[in-house]
Amino acid sequence: MENRIQQLVINAQHHIEPTEREEYDAINGVISEALAKNDQIIVLRDQAPEMAPVSAVTY
């Protein structure tokens, strides 16, 4: 991440299976880092579940 995230977009409709623990932990890590750096976080509630769970706008 290197302090380059401007916006973090989270798709709340994306479902991660319990067997995908590594992906779940990685996403939580990115969210935690963004929160710690006070980056802008946008939660999309009405997007299709097949869209990416997390996207980032970087600079």
C-alpha positions in Angstrom: 0.0 0.0 0.0 2.9 2.3 0.7 0.7 5.3 1.7 -0.6 5.7 -1.9 -4.3 4.8 -1.5 -6.6 7.8 -2.0 -9.9 6.0 -1.8 -10.8 2.4 -0.8 -14.1 1.1 -2.3 -15.7 -1.9 -0.5 -18.4 -3.9 -2.2 -20.7 -5.0 0.8 -22.6 -7.4 -1.4 -19.5 -9.6 -2.3 -19.6 -12.8 -0.3 -16.4 -14.5 0.7 -16.7 -18.2 1.5 -15.4 -19.3 4.9 -12.8 -21.5 3.1 -11.3 -18.4 1.5 -9.7 -17.4 4.8 -6.5 -16.0 3.2 -8.5 -13.7 1.0 -10.6 -12.6 3.9 -7.6 -11.8 6.0 -5.9 -9.9 3.2 -9.0 -7.7 2.6 -9.3 -7.0 6.4 -5.6 -6.0 6.3 -6.1 -3.5 3.5 -9.2 -2.1 5.3 -7.3 -1.8 8.6 -4.4 0.0 6.9 -6.7 2.4 5.2 -8.5 3.2 8.5 -5.1 3.7 10.3 -4.0 6.2 7.6 -7.4 7.9 7.6 -7.9 7.2 3.9 -11.4 7.7 2.4 -13.4 4.5 2.5 -16.6 4.1 0.4 -18.9 1.2 1.0 -21.1 0.2 -1.9 -24.2 -1.6 -0.7 -26.2 -2.2 -3.9 -23.5 -3.6 -6.2 -23.6 -7.0 -7.8 -21.9 -9.7 -5.7 -19.7 -10.7 -8.6 -17.9 -7.4 -8.5 -14.5 -7.2 -6.7 -14.8 -7.1 -2.9 -12.4 -4.2 -2.6 -11.0 -1.7 -5.1 -8.6 1.1 -4.5 -8.0 4.4 -6.2 -4.3 5.2 -5.9 -2.1 8.2 -6.6 
